[in-house]
Amino acid sequence: MSHALLPLLFAVIGAWPLYDNREPLIVVETRGCDGASGVASFEPARLHSIEPGPCGAPGTADRRLYQVLLRTAGGAGRFDVISVDESGVETIRAQLMENRAAALERRRY
């Protein structure tokens, strides 16, 4: 490859994220029935539904945990499941709305 083409190649590779149409990942703090916590990220297109979970949030009597069902690449009817509390549900909702607004703004131009 010519040395003159290398700077052009690196410029195109460096600008590639500017032309990426994928929505940013959703990032959320997870909670388990046993009190364990962690962080999960997923592509917005994988979100199937958010449903009430089997237990309440540890250490609180009035807060619930919710199951976030994520479509798998394996096929219909199979889901990955993460658990979040009410603030996690709000975080997912807010990030989805931000992603949607950004996508609409990109289409305007």
C-alpha positions as a LaTeX table, in Angstrom:
\begin{tabular}{lrrr}
\hline
Residue & $x$ (\AA) & $y$ (\AA) & $z$ (\AA) \\
\hline
Met1 & 0.00 & 0.00 & 0.00 \\
Ser2 & 1.29 & 3.42 & $-0.88$ \\
His3 & 2.43 & 5.65 & 2.00 \\
Ala4 & 0.27 & 8.45 & 0.58 \\
Leu5 & $-2.88$ & 6.39 & 1.10 \\
Leu6 & $-2.21$ & 5.60 & 4.76 \\
Pro7 & $-3.21$ & 9.05 & 6.11 \\
Leu8 & $-6.39$ & 8.93 & 4.04 \\
Leu9 & $-7.19$ & 5.44 & 5.32 \\
Phe10 & $-6.66$ & 6.50 & 8.94 \\
Ala11 & $-8.82$ & 9.59 & 8.40 \\
Val12 & $-11.68$ & 7.46 & 7.05 \\
Ile13 & $-11.35$ & 4.89 & 9.84 \\
Gly14 & $-11.25$ & 7.68 & 12.43 \\
Ala15 & $-14.42$ & 9.26 & 11.01 \\
Trp16 & $-16.29$ & 5.94 & 10.74 \\
Pro17 & $-18.22$ & 6.38 & 14.04 \\
Leu18 & $-19.67$ & 9.63 & 12.69 \\
Tyr19 & $-21.48$ & 7.66 & 9.98 \\
Asp20 & $-22.64$ & 4.81 & 12.19 \\
Asn21 & $-26.45$ & 4.50 & 12.22 \\
Arg22 & $-26.67$ & 2.16 & 15.19 \\
Glu23 & $-28.21$ & 3.51 & 18.35 \\
Pro24 & $-25.94$ & 3.76 & 21.40 \\
Leu25 & $-26.09$ & 0.91 & 23.89 \\
Ile26 & $-28.45$ & 1.10 & 26.84 \\
Val27 & $-26.44$ & 0.93 & 30.07 \\
Val28 & $-28.23$ & 0.13 & 33.33 \\
Glu29 & $-27.41$ & $-0.91$ & 36.88 \\
Thr30 & $-28.76$ & $-4.37$ & 37.65 \\
Arg31 & $-30.11$ & $-5.73$ & 40.94 \\
Gly32 & $-30.71$ & $-9.28$ & 42.09 \\
Cys33 & $-33.18$ & $-10.75$ & 44.57 \\
Asp34 & $-30.22$ & $-11.57$ & 46.83 \\
Gly35 & $-28.98$ & $-7.97$ & 46.88 \\
Ala36 & $-26.22$ & $-8.42$ & 44.28 \\
Ser37 & $-25.70$ & $-5.53$ & 41.87 \\
Gly38 & $-23.90$ & $-5.05$ & 38.60 \\
Val39 & $-24.01$ & $-3.23$ & 35.28 \\
Ala40 & $-25.43$ & $-4.45$ & 31.97 \\
Ser41 & $-25.51$ & $-2.99$ & 28.48 \\
Phe42 & $-27.57$ & $-4.01$ & 25.49 \\
Glu43 & $-28.61$ & $-2.83$ & 22.06 \\
Pro44 & $-32.00$ & $-1.08$ & 22.11 \\
Ala45 & $-33.32$ & $-3.36$ & 19.34 \\
Arg46 & $-32.95$ & $-6.37$ & 21.66 \\
Leu47 & $-35.47$ & $-5.02$ & 24.19 \\
His48 & $-38.61$ & $-7.15$ & 24.17 \\
Ser49 & $-40.40$ & $-6.10$ & 27.36 \\
Ile50 & $-40.09$ & $-5.08$ & 30.99 \\
Glu51 & $-42.21$ & $-7.07$ & 33.42 \\
Pro52 & $-42.64$ & $-7.27$ & 37.21 \\
Gly53 & $-40.06$ & $-9.57$ & 38.73 \\
Pro54 & $-40.45$ & $-12.44$ & 41.19 \\
Cys55 & $-39.21$ & $-10.51$ & 44.25 \\
Gly56 & $-38.97$ & $-7.08$ & 45.82 \\
Ala57 & $-35.85$ & $-4.96$ & 45.94 \\
Pro58 & $-33.62$ & $-6.19$ & 48.79 \\
Gly59 & $-33.81$ & $-4.08$ & 51.93 \\
Thr60 & $-37.01$ & $-2.29$ & 50.91 \\
Ala61 & $-40.56$ & $-3.42$ & 51.45 \\
Asp62 & $-42.22$ & $-1.17$ & 48.89 \\
Arg63 & $-39.90$ & $-1.34$ & 45.87 \\
Arg64 & $-40.13$ & $-4.04$ & 43.22 \\
Leu65 & $-37.58$ & $-5.56$ & 40.91 \\
Tyr66 & $-38.40$ & $-5.82$ & 37.22 \\
Gln67 & $-37.25$ & $-8.34$ & 34.63 \\
Val68 & $-35.94$ & $-6.88$ & 31.39 \\
Leu69 & $-36.43$ & $-9.44$ & 28.61 \\
Leu70 & $-33.86$ & $-9.15$ & 25.80 \\
Arg71 & $-34.21$ & $-11.03$ & 22.51 \\
Thr72 & $-31.43$ & $-13.50$ & 21.79 \\
Ala73 & $-29.85$ & $-14.29$ & 18.48 \\
Gly74 & $-30.86$ & $-17.93$ & 19.02 \\
Gly75 & $-34.44$ & $-17.62$ & 17.90 \\
Ala76 & $-38.00$ & $-16.71$ & 18.72 \\
Gly77 & $-39.24$ & $-17.20$ & 22.24 \\
Arg78 & $-35.75$ & $-17.17$ & 23.81 \\
Phe79 & $-34.71$ & $-14.26$ & 25.99 \\
Asp80 & $-31.83$ & $-13.10$ & 28.13 \\
Val81 & $-33.16$ & $-11.67$ & 31.39 \\
Ile82 & $-31.68$ & $-8.97$ & 33.59 \\
Ser83 & $-33.26$ & $-7.59$ & 36.78 \\
Val84 & $-33.48$ & $-3.90$ & 37.57 \\
Asp85 & $-35.23$ & $-1.81$ & 40.19 \\
Glu86 & $-37.59$ & 1.10 & 39.49 \\
Ser87 & $-34.74$ & 3.53 & 38.91 \\
Gly88 & $-33.29$ & 1.10 & 36.35 \\
Val89 & $-36.60$ & 1.05 & 34.48 \\
Glu90 & $-36.55$ & 4.86 & 34.39 \\
Thr91 & $-32.92$ & 4.84 & 33.21 \\
Ile92 & $-33.82$ & 2.49 & 30.34 \\
Arg93 & $-36.82$ & 4.63 & 29.39 \\
Ala94 & $-34.78$ & 7.86 & 29.45 \\
Gln95 & $-31.96$ & 6.37 & 27.36 \\
Leu96 & $-34.44$ & 5.01 & 24.80 \\
Met97 & $-36.04$ & 8.45 & 24.49 \\
Glu98 & $-32.62$ & 10.13 & 24.11 \\
Asn99 & $-31.61$ & 7.61 & 21.44 \\
Arg100 & $-34.87$ & 8.13 & 19.56 \\
Ala101 & $-34.55$ & 11.94 & 19.68 \\
Ala102 & $-30.95$ & 11.72 & 18.43 \\
Ala103 & $-31.99$ & 9.39 & 15.59 \\
Leu104 & $-34.76$ & 11.77 & 14.54 \\
Glu105 & $-32.32$ & 14.68 & 14.65 \\
Arg106 & $-29.83$ & 12.78 & 12.46 \\
Arg107 & $-32.57$ & 12.13 & 9.88 \\
Arg108 & $-33.38$ & 15.83 & 9.67 \\
Tyr109 & $-30.03$ & 16.61 & 8.07 \\
\hline
\end{tabular}
